[in-house]
Amino acid sequence: MKNMKNNQKTILSAKDLCRSFAHNGGQVHVLQHIDLDIYEGDFTVIMGASGSGKSTLLYSLSGMDRATSGQVLYGELNIVKAKENKLSELRHTDFGFIFQQMHLVSNLTLFENVAVSGYLNKAASSAEVKKRTNELLEKMGLEKVKSHLPSQVSGGEQQRCAIARAVVNNPRLLFADEPTGALNRHNTTEVLDLLTELNSAGQSILMVTHDLRAALRANRLVYIEDGRVIGTLDLPPYNAEEEHSREVQVNAWLSSMKW
């Protein structure tokens, strides 16, 4: 699909997307009639106050949660109506996921945690998976600890391993839900640098965050309030030398959103 934003391709397109939950005999409307396009090559960040629906939106777009109504189009596939086996296939091939809690398998080494995800993609041979895993762990600065268990490395190293696991199958779109939320400042910077590097190399990223430092890495910001998209901001690609002016611009925009 094409759009008018610099002639980029649209990866995902949400149309009239709604998500409701039953509560105390009534309905809680978490997402309300959302129209949103996610573009190839963008580093898109969804922001909003706690309870605004931003994580629900991320999960509904990815198929991790089922929207109540509306569409999420991935090519010709409507994710809202897709069968679970098709969604499972997408998670092993086209989509990658990073979470605040790393969800690494505790009794597997870092190498094994990444490689297992690679093996789930049946299009790749065992040798290709091992090669890709080693390359990613080296890129993530984990070469020396790849034989360690998650409990034997720092939180930042665990999250870098989780990023490697998420991209081992070269996904078209990487979903990230508060990936720096459990990290200290130093580890947060390392993880954001890795995500920025991946995006610069062409990886499309869709991330939810409440952290301004993380938001500054985006070239597109989406603000959600009470389950509705109320504003977007397009930015040039991130440049560390221009971070201060970028922070001023983003802060002004967030203020206008009443963040």
MOBEL-V241949 format. One record per run of one state. SS is the DSSP state (A for helix, B for strand, O for the rest). FROM is the first residue (numbers start at 1). TO is the last residue. Records with the same first field share a line. If there is no record, write none. Layout:
SS=FROM-TO, FROM-TO
This chain:
O=1-1, 3-8, 24-25, 40-42, 48-53, 63-68, 75-76, 79-83, 94-94, 100-108, 120-125, 140-142, 146-148, 153-154, 168-172, 178-184, 201-203, 209-211, 216-219, 226-227, 235-239, 257-259
B=2-2, 9-23, 26-39, 43-47, 69-74, 77-78, 95-99, 109-109, 149-149, 173-177, 204-208, 220-225, 228-234
A=54-62, 84-93, 110-119, 126-139, 143-145, 150-152, 155-167, 185-200, 212-215, 240-256
